[in-house]
Amino acid sequence: MNPDSARAPQPQADAPVAESRRSSLALLGLRLMPVLFVVIWSTGFIVARYGMPYAPPLKFLCLRYGASLILLLLVAFALRVRWPQSRTQWLHLAVVGVLMQAGYLGGVWAAVKQGIGAGTVALIVGLQPLLTAVLVSLAGHKVRAAQWLGLGLGFLGLGLVVARQLEQGTLSGVNLALALFALLCITSGTLWQKRYVVTTPVWTAAAVQIGAALLVSLPIALWETEPVVFNIQLIGALAWSVLAITLGASSLLYLLIQRGAAVQVTSLIYWVPPVTALMGWWLFDERIGPGTWAGMALVAAGVLTVTRSGRSSQSEQRQQTSSIDTRDPHP
């Protein structure tokens, strides 16, 4: 008798254990992705401060757009990703790119160039989720009392920080106006995207948006007289902006939305200003007084109040929709 024929197959007892470990790691990764996204997003304000001594804002951004566009095109063609199917979608993506890339980033970088602190500009543009939620409600729904409360808390906190920065001389009418312009652009871009942009693969959508931002920013950048000084700091800031922020943060956000964790990103956005302020204090010795911390806490409370109110409203709408008989009356 052949001994091999009598040998019973070994049960794969380790397979369920290995599968359980993989599931646990995947779940842990999904939970950490929103936090990682917020940390990377916060570094964008620090990179602006880090690279500003060696390049004017729009020239730096054009270098960033150009390098990002090349990488995005390479990835899109390598993966054979689908491009927008109509001219209308190209146009809507371009509008979003002009607002959320050229307008938002241009405003932030120009404000930092004019001397505003990284934590302060992060706080100002951090009002975006709050303004977006309230404007969406005003457009077609009743504004809840909690949303008005959140709006009031957010602007009260912003007022505390702005007043403190004006006393210290780190805030002026020019850099405040540029930061508010950035806030207006990212809020408008978000609303435009929600209203008009259909689902498009992240690589091609980002390529169209960044290409539009480059076309708009380049003519303005040519008017900047300050030269670009290439050194290790500038190259490092540019590399981080392209690889970590433009490509890394965009990829993380795409994965989070695809896997249903976008709400976590919204709820964690209010951590961006304090994280940025701590980075600015550590790297650039930016002062963080009690008034600044109090203002940040009020803004965080305002954003959290509005986002939670928005979630409860959406939940009520889903419950009402599910209770309606949607069967076709004509069998």
C-alpha positions as CSV (number, residue, x, y, z in Angstrom):
1,M,0.0,0.0,0.0
2,N,1.4,3.4,-0.9
3,P,1.8,5.4,2.3
4,D,1.1,8.6,0.4
5,S,-2.3,7.3,-0.6
6,A,-3.2,6.8,3.1
7,R,-2.2,10.2,4.2
8,A,-5.2,12.3,4.8
9,P,-5.3,15.9,3.6
10,Q,-4.3,18.4,6.4
11,P,-7.2,20.7,7.3
12,Q,-6.3,24.3,6.7
13,A,-6.9,25.4,10.2
14,D,-4.8,28.6,9.8
15,A,-6.9,29.9,6.9
16,P,-9.7,31.4,9.1
17,V,-7.1,32.9,11.5
18,A,-5.2,34.5,8.6
19,E,-8.5,35.9,7.1
20,S,-9.4,37.3,10.5
21,R,-6.1,39.1,10.8
22,R,-6.4,40.5,7.3
23,S,-9.9,41.8,8.1
24,S,-8.7,43.3,11.4
25,L,-5.9,45.1,9.6
26,A,-8.2,46.3,6.9
27,L,-10.6,47.7,9.5
28,L,-7.8,49.4,11.4
29,G,-6.5,50.9,8.2
30,L,-10.0,52.3,7.4
31,R,-10.3,53.8,10.8
32,L,-6.8,55.4,10.6
33,M,-7.4,56.8,7.1
34,P,-9.5,59.8,8.2
35,V,-6.9,60.8,10.8
36,L,-4.1,60.4,8.3
37,F,-6.0,62.5,5.8
38,V,-6.5,65.3,8.3
39,V,-2.8,65.3,9.3
40,I,-1.6,65.5,5.6
41,W,-4.2,68.2,4.9
42,S,-2.9,70.2,7.9
43,T,0.6,70.1,6.5
44,G,-0.5,72.0,3.4
45,F,-0.6,75.2,5.5
46,I,2.9,74.5,6.9
47,V,4.3,73.8,3.4
48,A,3.1,77.2,2.3
49,R,5.0,78.8,5.2
50,Y,8.0,76.6,4.6
51,G,8.3,77.4,0.8
52,M,7.3,81.1,0.8
53,P,10.8,82.5,1.5
54,Y,12.1,81.0,-1.8
55,A,9.2,81.5,-4.3
56,P,6.2,83.8,-4.9
57,P,2.9,82.0,-4.3
58,L,1.6,81.6,-7.8
59,K,4.9,80.6,-9.3
60,F,5.2,77.9,-6.7
61,L,1.7,76.7,-7.2
62,C,2.2,76.5,-11.0
63,L,5.2,74.3,-10.4
64,R,3.1,72.2,-8.1
65,Y,0.2,72.0,-10.7
66,G,2.6,71.1,-13.5
67,A,4.3,68.3,-11.6
68,S,1.0,67.0,-10.3
69,L,-0.6,67.0,-13.7
70,I,2.3,65.0,-15.3
71,L,2.0,62.3,-12.6
72,L,-1.8,62.2,-12.7
73,L,-1.7,61.8,-16.5
74,L,0.8,59.0,-16.2
75,V,-1.3,57.2,-13.6
76,A,-4.5,57.7,-15.6
77,F,-3.1,56.3,-18.8
78,A,-1.3,53.5,-17.1
79,L,-4.5,52.4,-15.4
80,R,-6.7,53.2,-18.4
81,V,-9.0,55.2,-16.3
82,R,-12.2,56.5,-17.8
83,W,-12.3,60.3,-18.7
84,P,-15.4,62.5,-18.6
85,Q,-17.8,61.6,-21.3
86,S,-19.2,65.1,-22.2
87,R,-18.0,68.7,-22.7
88,T,-20.4,69.7,-19.9
89,Q,-18.6,67.5,-17.4
90,W,-15.2,68.8,-18.5
91,L,-16.5,72.3,-18.0
92,H,-17.9,71.6,-14.5
93,L,-14.7,69.9,-13.4
94,A,-12.7,72.8,-14.7
95,V,-14.9,75.3,-12.8
96,V,-14.3,73.2,-9.6
97,G,-10.6,73.2,-10.3
98,V,-10.4,77.0,-10.8
99,L,-12.3,77.5,-7.5
100,M,-10.9,74.8,-5.3
101,Q,-7.3,74.7,-6.6
102,A,-6.4,78.1,-8.2
103,G,-8.7,80.3,-6.0
104,Y,-8.5,78.4,-2.7
105,L,-4.8,77.6,-2.8
106,G,-3.9,80.9,-4.4
107,G,-5.7,82.8,-1.6
108,V,-4.1,80.7,1.1
109,W,-0.6,80.9,-0.2
110,A,-0.8,84.7,-1.0
111,A,-2.2,85.2,2.6
112,V,0.7,83.3,4.1
113,K,3.1,85.3,1.9
114,Q,1.6,88.5,3.3
115,G,2.4,87.3,6.9
116,I,-0.7,85.6,8.2
117,G,0.0,82.6,10.5
118,A,-0.5,79.1,9.3
119,G,-2.9,78.3,12.2
120,T,-4.9,81.5,11.6
121,V,-5.5,80.8,7.9
122,A,-6.3,77.2,8.6
123,L,-8.9,78.4,11.1
124,I,-10.5,80.8,8.6
125,V,-10.8,78.3,5.8
126,G,-11.8,75.7,8.3
127,L,-15.2,77.4,8.4
128,Q,-15.9,75.8,5.0
129,P,-18.0,72.8,6.2
130,L,-20.0,75.2,8.4
131,L,-20.8,77.7,5.6
132,T,-21.4,74.9,3.1
133,A,-24.0,73.2,5.3
134,V,-25.8,76.4,6.1
135,L,-25.9,77.6,2.4
136,V,-27.2,74.2,1.3
137,S,-29.9,74.5,3.9
138,L,-30.8,78.0,2.8
139,A,-31.0,76.9,-0.8
140,G,-33.8,74.4,-0.4
141,H,-34.4,73.5,3.2
142,K,-35.3,75.1,6.5
143,V,-32.3,76.1,8.6
144,R,-32.4,74.4,11.9
145,A,-31.8,76.2,15.2
146,A,-28.7,74.0,15.7
147,Q,-27.3,75.2,12.4
148,W,-27.7,78.8,13.3
149,L,-26.1,78.1,16.7
150,G,-23.2,76.5,14.9
151,L,-22.8,79.4,12.6
152,G,-22.8,81.8,15.5
153,L,-20.2,79.8,17.4
154,G,-18.0,79.6,14.4
155,F,-18.0,83.3,13.6
156,L,-17.6,84.2,17.3
157,G,-14.5,82.0,17.5
158,L,-13.2,83.5,14.3
159,G,-13.7,86.9,15.7
160,L,-11.8,86.1,18.9
161,V,-8.8,84.9,16.9
162,V,-8.9,87.8,14.4
163,A,-9.1,90.3,17.2
164,R,-6.1,88.7,18.9
165,Q,-4.1,88.6,15.7
166,L,-4.8,92.2,14.9
167,E,-3.5,93.2,18.3
168,Q,-0.3,91.3,17.7
169,G,0.2,92.8,14.3
170,T,0.3,89.5,12.5
171,L,-3.0,90.1,10.7
172,S,-3.8,92.9,8.3
173,G,-6.6,93.8,6.0
174,V,-4.8,92.4,3.0
175,N,-3.9,88.9,4.3
176,L,-7.4,88.6,6.0
177,A,-9.1,89.5,2.7
178,L,-7.0,86.9,0.9
179,A,-7.8,84.2,3.5
180,L,-11.6,85.1,3.2
181,F,-11.3,84.9,-0.6
182,A,-9.8,81.4,-0.2
183,L,-12.7,80.5,2.1
184,L,-15.2,81.8,-0.5
185,C,-13.6,79.8,-3.3
186,I,-13.5,76.5,-1.5
187,T,-17.0,76.9,-0.3
188,S,-18.3,77.8,-3.8
189,G,-16.2,75.0,-5.3
190,T,-17.7,72.5,-2.9
191,L,-21.3,73.6,-3.7
192,W,-20.6,73.6,-7.4
193,Q,-19.2,70.0,-7.2
194,K,-22.2,68.8,-5.2
195,R,-24.6,70.4,-7.7
196,Y,-23.1,69.7,-11.1
197,V,-20.2,67.1,-11.0
198,V,-21.2,63.5,-11.6
199,T,-19.1,60.5,-10.3
200,T,-15.8,60.5,-12.1
201,P,-12.6,58.5,-11.4
202,V,-10.4,60.5,-9.0
203,W,-7.3,60.4,-11.3
204,T,-9.0,61.9,-14.4
205,A,-11.1,64.3,-12.3
206,A,-8.0,65.6,-10.5
207,A,-6.1,66.0,-13.8
208,V,-8.9,68.1,-15.3
209,Q,-9.2,70.3,-12.2
210,I,-5.4,70.8,-11.8
211,G,-5.0,71.5,-15.6
212,A,-7.7,74.2,-15.4
213,A,-6.0,75.7,-12.3
214,L,-2.7,75.8,-14.1
215,L,-4.2,77.6,-17.1
216,V,-5.8,80.2,-14.9
217,S,-2.8,80.7,-12.5
218,L,0.1,80.8,-15.1
219,P,-0.7,84.1,-16.7
220,I,-1.0,85.7,-13.2
221,A,2.2,84.1,-12.1
222,L,4.1,85.7,-15.0
223,W,3.3,89.1,-13.4
224,E,5.2,88.1,-10.2
225,T,8.6,89.8,-10.1
226,E,10.1,87.8,-7.3
227,P,12.4,85.0,-8.7
228,V,12.2,81.3,-7.7
229,V,15.2,80.2,-5.7
230,F,15.7,76.5,-6.1
231,N,17.2,74.9,-3.0
232,I,16.6,71.9,-0.7
233,Q,13.8,73.5,1.2
234,L,11.9,74.6,-1.9
235,I,12.3,71.2,-3.6
236,G,11.3,69.4,-0.4
237,A,8.2,71.6,-0.1
238,L,7.3,71.1,-3.7
239,A,7.8,67.3,-3.5
240,W,5.6,67.1,-0.4
241,S,2.9,69.2,-2.0
242,V,2.8,67.0,-5.1
243,L,3.2,63.5,-3.6
244,A,1.7,63.8,-0.1
245,I,-1.0,66.5,-0.5
246,T,-2.1,66.5,-4.2
247,L,-1.8,62.8,-4.8
248,G,-1.8,61.2,-1.3
249,A,-4.6,63.3,0.3
250,S,-6.7,63.0,-2.9
251,S,-6.3,59.2,-3.0
252,L,-7.2,58.9,0.7
253,L,-10.3,61.0,0.3
254,Y,-11.4,58.9,-2.7
255,L,-10.9,55.7,-0.8
256,L,-12.8,57.1,2.2
257,I,-15.8,58.1,0.0
258,Q,-15.8,54.8,-1.8
259,R,-15.9,52.9,1.5
260,G,-18.5,55.1,3.2
261,A,-16.2,56.9,5.6
262,A,-16.6,60.4,4.2
263,V,-18.7,61.5,7.2
264,Q,-15.7,60.8,9.4
265,V,-13.6,63.1,7.3
266,T,-16.2,65.9,7.8
267,S,-16.3,65.4,11.5
268,L,-12.5,65.4,11.8
269,I,-12.0,68.5,9.7
270,Y,-12.4,70.7,12.8
271,W,-9.1,69.2,14.1
272,V,-7.2,70.8,11.2
273,P,-6.7,74.3,12.7
274,P,-5.4,73.1,16.1
275,V,-3.1,70.6,14.4
276,T,-1.8,73.3,12.1
277,A,-1.4,75.7,15.0
278,L,0.7,73.1,16.9
279,M,2.8,72.5,13.8
280,G,3.3,76.2,13.3
281,W,4.3,76.7,16.9
282,W,6.8,73.8,16.7
283,L,8.4,74.7,13.4
284,F,8.0,78.5,13.2
285,D,7.5,79.6,16.8
286,E,4.1,81.0,16.0
287,R,2.5,82.1,19.3
288,I,-0.7,80.4,20.5
289,G,-2.4,82.4,23.2
290,P,-5.4,81.5,25.3
291,G,-7.6,83.7,23.1
292,T,-6.5,81.7,20.0
293,W,-7.2,78.4,21.7
294,A,-10.6,79.6,22.9
295,G,-11.5,80.8,19.3
296,M,-10.4,77.5,17.8
297,A,-12.6,75.6,20.4
298,L,-15.6,77.7,19.4
299,V,-15.0,77.2,15.7
300,A,-14.7,73.4,16.3
301,A,-17.9,73.4,18.3
302,G,-19.7,75.3,15.6
303,V,-18.5,73.0,12.8
304,L,-19.4,69.9,14.9
305,T,-22.8,71.3,15.7
306,V,-23.6,72.0,12.1
307,T,-22.3,68.6,10.8
308,R,-24.2,66.6,13.4
309,S,-27.4,68.6,12.6
310,G,-26.9,67.8,9.0
311,R,-26.5,64.1,9.7
312,S,-29.7,64.0,11.7
313,S,-31.6,65.9,9.0
314,Q,-30.4,63.4,6.4
315,S,-31.4,60.5,8.6
316,E,-34.9,61.9,9.0
317,Q,-35.2,62.4,5.2
318,R,-34.2,58.8,4.6
319,Q,-36.8,57.6,7.2
320,Q,-39.5,59.6,5.5
321,T,-38.5,58.3,2.1
322,S,-38.6,54.7,3.2
323,S,-42.1,55.1,4.6
324,I,-43.5,56.3,1.2
325,D,-44.9,53.6,-1.1
326,T,-42.7,53.9,-4.2
327,R,-44.3,51.0,-6.2
328,D,-45.2,51.7,-9.8
329,P,-49.0,52.4,-9.8
330,H,-49.2,51.0,-13.3
331,P,-48.4,47.3,-13.2
